[in-house]
Amino acid sequence: MSEPISKDTAEHYVWGKVCDGWHLVRSSDLSVIEECMPPGSEEQRHWHQRARQFFYVLEGELTMQFDGRTVALKPQQGIEIAYGVPHQAKNVSGADVRFIVISQPPSHDDRQT
C-alpha cells in the first residue's frame, strides 16, 4: 500500500557535487525526482536511449538547452524532452531552482554522453 512521501522522507542523493535529488517514485517503469540546483550549477549534456522526461519547475528558474534552443522555465512551467534528444539543465540565476523530473522509463541507467 502506498504511503505519502516528501523530500523529508524520500531517499536523498547528491549529484554534480552540489545538487540534490530526492526519489519520490522509484520503480522499474517510472521515476519521479525532486531536484534542487544552486546558482551556477549545471548537469553534463547528455541524452537517453529510451527514457522520455518531463521537467516541471516548483521554485526559481531552470534553463534547459536542447535542439539548439535555450528555454528558461519559471515556476509552474514544464517541458518534455523526448528520448534521443541531447539536453542540459542549468541554473544561470542567482537563486536555487527546485523542480520535478519525471522519467519513463527511469533514466538513471539510460544516460548517454
C-alpha positions, 0 to 999 in steps of 0.5 A: 500500500502506498504511503505519502512521501516528501523530500523529508522522507524520500531517499536523498542523493547528491549529484554534480557535487552540489545538487540534490535529488530526492526519489519520490517514485522509484520503480522499474517503469517510472521515476519521479525526482525532486531536484534542487540546483544552486546558482551556477550549477549545471548537469553534463549534456547528455541524452537517453536511449529510451527514457522520455522526461518531463521537467516541471519547475516548483521554485526559481528558474531552470534553463534547459538547452536542447535542439539548439534552443535555450528555454528558461522555465519559471515556476509552474512551467514544464517541458518534455524532452523526448528520448534521443534528444541531447539536453542540459539543465542549468541554473544561470540565476542567482537563486536555487531552482527546485523542480520535478523530473519525471522519467519513463522509463527511469533514466538513471541507467539510460544516460548517454554522453 
